[in-house]
Amino acid sequence: MITHLHTLSGHQNPIYALANAAEENAFYSAGNDKGVVEWSLTSMGFVKVLAPVQSSVYALHRHSNFLFIAQRSGVILVFDLLLEKTIAMLNHHQKGVFDIKTIGHKNELLSTGEDGTVAVWSLKDLSLLYHFQVIQNTVRVIAISNDEKEVALGCKDGMIRIYNSEDYGLITELEAHTLPITSLQYDPTSTYLISGSRDAQLKVWHLPDYSPGPAIPAHMFGIYSIAFHPSAPFFATCSQDKSIKLWDSKNFKLYKILSLEKNTPGHFHSINKLIWSNDGRYLISTGDDRQVMVWEFNP
């Protein structure tokens, strides 16, 4: 079902962020190095250092021809992929930016992080439109509902806070986890929201009312990324426990564990991020061991 295909090396420090390129055969990675790297899935190799950075990169997000690069310094770089240069620096956050997402129909970019605020930026002119305080400490992760009407925020206090994307009014607060929330995703069928935490639990929240569903003791340590396959009914999770797990997205059956401890290829340190390639052929993982691993998926 899923097999190790290639390991890409070159980063000198832990890697925290991955993003797909517009093309099906390329993706980007970044972390505690001095640049964002472009990789090819055709040659399974390094392409180039795309953009230099001044501090660690915690998140990457591509929208159209822009790659947004969120840094530990609080600055978000806007890199134009056509011009191949940084065209703007977004300055609002006083501390590290942990996540960035876009709301397409509103032409807005959302950013959040260690200062507990959400900033709303215009994708038309990159101006700051609005900002609001969520909590006094870290908001780790943003998830946008598939209809883009609701924004879910995973917070350090273990709460999920749901906001209306039209006016950013608070809809509800979910007492979700006993430790900080580190991953959050809406499933592609708009059936549920799923959250992962430093408490090693996955929790399911049924839509549209966010009523609690199954609680799954998924990993041994914090769950840092949840990634739904773009077309098949599966999702993957990764953890500080150095494992990747593949799940059925309908009944939450565990299909596969990828881990050195299970005698499969795997990472030898905390796994920080997972993405699927645009076409769903590959799962890409990375983490503190400075390796980028490519896995081939055959459902």
Secondary structure, DSSP 8 states (H G I E B T S, - for coil): -EEEEEEE---SS-EEEEEE-SSTTEEEEEESSSEEEEEETTTTEEEEEEEE-SS-EEEEEEETTEEEEEETTSEEEEEETTTTEEEEEEE--SS-EEEEEEEGGGTEEEEEETTSEEEEEETTT--EEEEEE--SS-EEEEEE-TTSSEEEEEETTSEEEEEETTT--EEEEEE--SS-EEEEEE-TTSSEEEEEETTSEEEEEETTTTEEEEEEE--SS-EEEEEE-SSSSEEEEEETTS-EEEEETTT--EEEEE-GGGTSS--SS-EEEEEE-TTSSEEEEEETTS-EEEEEE--
